[in-house]
């Protein structure tokens, strides 16, 4: 039985990945600075460690064959737009120490999770953006400190693979969403934030939903199940260059809100306010993904958002019930 480490296993994608790997027969150790927020972990071992510290990385990677490196200081636009230095410092420390500890402890293969934020801002100035191919990353002009750190670490892992002989895979995520993810508190991303706003608006009989900017900025969004399948396929492929992993269906934030309202069967009014918006437009070119893996994400936005909205709406209903009676129903996740 191969022994796998998932870093960031207390987070949204990491928590799901632990379950995914367990279902496929792996022995899994999860590591994070916190436990999963909404559901108990499926890991064989779960350790609270701070991977900014090299000694903790040595502990995390002991007796491990494979590493899925998901640990990161990150969040939605409301977070990454105002925490550049902390994000860069924390994530560089995490990723360099993880690689060095893995090398010392004889890890065979590492998958590093990068981001579409590595792509140049000058290629994302229009809402109707040309989908981004992997080679578009240079000349470099990433988005914010988060994007610069991701691009630096991609190169570090490529060089580490060459110099240290560790097999490396690099995936560039394009906006992953789903259940059991953060939907409030400031680190949530657009799909979860809009699901929360629409659910709360209907609870309060106030159907006005706030959107940052004019709402015409565009993105693509991938459901968590497709993300997990893509990660696993890439890890077990022979491809060792950065690879996009995302949907190639581009929608505006206004359209995203309307889709959520439709699957929720709610009537809403959009109110546009000032707020961080990121790049004007972004979409994934999946040409190389299809060539390399013979696969691409297939879960529709409507299907994924329906599942996500229902879960977030239930959490909000449970929170309201808890506030009224101090008792949560059996359908509520713990938090």
N, C-alpha and C positions, 0 to 999 in steps of 0.2 A: 504494500500500500504506500503510494507516494504521500509524503508529508508536505503540506502546503501552508504558507503563511499569507494571510490577507491583512495588510495594514489599512488603517482607516475602517476597521470592521464595525465600529460603532456608528458609522455614517450610513447614509442612504444606499448608495450603490454597494459599498463594502458589506453591509449587512445582508443584502440580497445575494451577493456573490458567495458568501459563506454557505448559505443554504443551497445554492446552485451546485457548488463543488461537493458538498456533503451528499447530495442526491446522486452524484456520479461516483461515489465510492472513495473519495479522498479523505484522509485524515487532515483536519483543518485547525490551525491555531489562528484566532483572531486577536488583533492588537489595536488599541486605540487609547486616547486619554479619557474616554467616556464609554459607558455601555450604550447599546442601541436604545433609542428613545421610546419606541412604540411597541417593541416586541422582544422577547427574550432571544438571545443568540442561539444558533444551532451549532456553534463551534465546539470541537472536542475540548479545546482549551481557549479561554478568553482572558487576556492579561491586560491590565491597565498599565501602560507604559508611555513615556514621553519620548518620541522618536527624534526630537531635537537633540537628545542626549545620546552620544555614541554608545555608552555602556548599556543603555536600554535597547538600542538596536542590536547589540551583540546578544542580549537575552532573547529578543524577539526572533532572531534568525537561527538560534541554536537547533541542531538536528532537523534542519529544513531542506527539502529538495527544491521547491519552487516558491517564488514570491510574486504575489500580485500586489504591486505598490500603489495603493489608492490613498494613503494618508496625505492630507493637505489642509492647510488653512484657507478656507474658501467660502463663497456664498454667492448670492445674487448681486445685481448691479448696485443695490443699496449698500452692500458691504465692500465689494472689491474696489469701488470708486473712491473710497475714503480711508483705505488701510494699506496703501501701497508698500510702505517700508516693512511693516509687520508681516505682511503676506510674503514678501520676497525673502526676508530673513528666515522666517519659520520654515518655509517650504524648501529653501536651499539646504538648510541644516538637516531636515528630515531626509531628503533624497540623497545627499552625499553620504550621510551616516548609514543609511540603509544599504547603499551599494558597498561601502567599505566593509560593513559588518557581514554582508552576504559573501563577499570575497573571502574574508577570513574564515568564515564558517563553512565554506565549500558548497554554497548554493549553486545549483546547475543552471537555473533560468530565472529571469525576472521580467515581468511585464510592468512597464511604467505607463501610468495614465496621464497623458497630456491633454490639451484643450484646443478647441478652435480659436481661442484667444491668441494663439501664436501667430495668426495670420495678419498681414500688414493692414493697418487702418486705411492706407491709401487705396486699397482694393475694396473697401467697404463703405464708400461715401454715399452711395445711392441705395434707395430702398429696393429697386429692381436690380440687385447685384448679380454679377456672373458667379455661378457656383465655384467654390474654392477647391482647387486641386492641391495635392500634397506639395508639388514643386513651387506653388505660389508663395511659400513661406519666405522666400528671399527675393530681393533685398529686404532685410528685416525692418519692421516697424510695428511690433506687437501692441495689443491693447492693454494698457495699464501695467502696473507692476506684476500682476498675476500672469499676464501673457509673456512678459519678459522672462520671468522665472521659469515658466514652462518651456520656453524655447531654449534657454540656457541648459536646463536639465536634460532635454532631449539630446543635445550635443554631448553633454557629459556622459550620459548613458551609452551613446554610440561609441565614444572614445573608450570608455571603460570596458565595453564588450571587446573591442579590438585589443586593448592592452592587457586585460585581465583574463580573457578567455571565457567570460560568462555570457551565455546566450541571452539576448535581450530582444524584447518586443516592445513597440511603442504605439499606443493608440491615442488618437485625437478625438475626444468626445465633442459632439455637437448637441448641447442642451438635452439632458436626460430628465425625465419626469416619471412620476408614478406614486403609488401608495407608500405609506411608511416613511415618507420624506418630510423634511421640515416645511411647514406652511405658514409659520409666523415667527416673530422675534427678530427679523431684520436680515437673516441669512437665506431666506427662501428665494426661489427663482420664480420667473413670471407665471408659468402654469399653476403652480401651487398658490402663489399670491392671488391670482385672479379667481381660482376656485374658492379660496377663503373669502375674498371680498364678495363674490356673488352669493355664496352660501349665507354669509352674515347679512347681506342686504335683504335677502328673502326672509330671514329670521326676524329682522327688524322692520319689515314692510317699508324699506327705503331702497329703491331699486336703482339708485345712482351709484355707479362704480367708477372709482378714480383710476385713470391711466396716466403714467408719466409721459410727458411730451405729447405730440400729436397722435401717437398710436400708429403711425404709418411705418415705423421702423420694422424691419422684417427679420425673421429667424426660421429655423427648422427645429422640430422637437421629436425626440425619439423616446418611445415607451421603454420602461426598465427591462421588460422581458427580452426585447430585441437587443438591448445593450448587453445583457448577460450572454446571450448566444454569440454575439459578435466578439466579445472579449475572449470567450472560450475557444472559438474557432481560430482567432488570430494567435492565441497562445500556442495552440497545437499545430500551427502552420509552419512553413519554412521561411516566411517573409519576415525580414528583420529591419525594415525601414518604417518610418512613421506612416500610419494609415488612418484616414478618416473613418469615423464610426458615427453615423447619424442618419436621420431621414433626409431625403432630398426634396421634400415637399415644403416650400417656403410660404409662410403666411405672415401678415402684419399682426401687431399686437392687438389692434382693433378687431381683426378677424378672429384671433385666438379667443378674445373675450366673448365674441358672438357665438363661436362654436361651443364654448363652455355653457353659455346661457341656454343654448338650444338643447344640449344634452341634459341640462338641469331642468328644462321646461320652465324657464323663467324669462320674464320680460325685464330688460335692463336699459338704463340710459348711461352713456359714457360721459364722464367728466374729465377733461384733460387738464392736468396740472403740471407745474414744474417738477422735475426730478431727473436723476441720472438715467440715460438711455443707452449708453454704450455706442457701438458703431451703428450706422444707419441701416445697413443691410448685411445679412450673412446667410449663406446656404452651403450645403455640403455637395461636392461633386463626388459621386459614388462609383465612378468608372473604375478606378483602381481597386476599390473594395470588391466589386463584382468579379474583376479579373482574378484577384488573389484568393478570395474565399468562395467564389461561386455562389454568393449569397448576399442579401442586403436586408435591412429592416423592412418588415411587411405589416406591422400592426398599425391600423389607421389612427389618425389623430382623434377622430370621433370616438373610436372604441376605447383607446387609452384614456382619453379625458373623461369619458363616462365613468370608468372604474375609479379614476383618481378623484373626480368630483364627489362621487358617492361616499368614498372613504373620508375625505376632508369634511364634507357636510355632516357625516355621522360624528366625527370628532368634535365639531363645533356644537352639535346638539347635546352630546354627552357633557361637554364643558358647561353648557348652560344648565343642564340638569344637575350637575355636580354643585354648581354655585347655589342652586335653589334648595337642594336636599342633602348635599354632602355625601351622596351615594352615586357611584357610576354604574351603568348597566353592564350586562355581560358582553354587549357588542362593542364596548369602548376599549381601545388600546390603552395601555398604561403610558404615562408620560412623567 
